[in-house]
Amino acid sequence: MKKVFSILVAIVICLFVGWLSSLMNVSPIETWYQSLEKSSFTPPDYVFPIVWGVLYILIGVSAGLLYNVHDISRRPLMVLFAVQLLFNLSWTFFFFTMQSPILGFANLLILVILGIAYFIGTMLVKRSSGLFFLPYLLWILFATYLNFYIVIYN
């Protein structure tokens, strides 16, 4: 039961971060973001909250599974997870609130590095944790492309 509880707590924390993120982007999405030149691969606006909701659940499971590992390498990976989650949230601030695609892109580059490090670390310690994190890592790589396109064409 303790393992399930820690996974649920991690999911709630991740969904809370997603909720905070959504608070920062509502107004800019309706105005500023609509005026930007975007890649033809950019999904419709309604896709983003659905995808992010699923991804926050998956990374919450990843963190919860890792938390339940009793290995010396767990602690630094949990710190790495928390730092990457902070960078996830700060991307919304830079990109939408500050309306700065270049700062958002720089933030995403750091987020990708943190995400890759976390993924590799978890694959070595708790493979299932890494696998739950993989869709998120792929999505932030895709987001990096989308953000880069906006930097170049706007």
C-alpha positions, 0 to 999 in steps of 0.5 A: 500500500505504501508503494501505491501511495507514493506513486499517487503522491508523485502523480498529484505533484506532477499534475499540480505542476501541470495545473500551475503551468496552465495558469501561466499560459491561458491568456497568451495562448488566446492572443500572442501565441495565435499570432506566431508562425508555427511548424506544420507539425504543431498539433491543434491547441486542444491536443496539448492539455490532453497530452500533457495530462497523460504525460504528467501522470506517466512521469508521476508514475516514473517518480513514484516507482523510483521512490520505492527503490531502495538503492543509493542512486535513488536520491540523486535521481529524485533530485534530478527529477525535481529539477527537471520538473522545475524546468518544465514549469519554468518553460511555460513562464519563459515562453508564454508569460514572458513571451520569449521563445528564445528563453523558452528554447534555452530552457528546453535545451536544459530540460532535454539534458536533464531529462536524458540524464534522468532517463538513463539513470532510471533505466540503470536503477529501475527500468520500468521507471525509465520506460514510464518517463520515455514518452515525456522525454520524446515529447519534450524533444518534439517541443524543442523542435516546435519552439526552435521553429518559432524562434527561427520564423518569428 
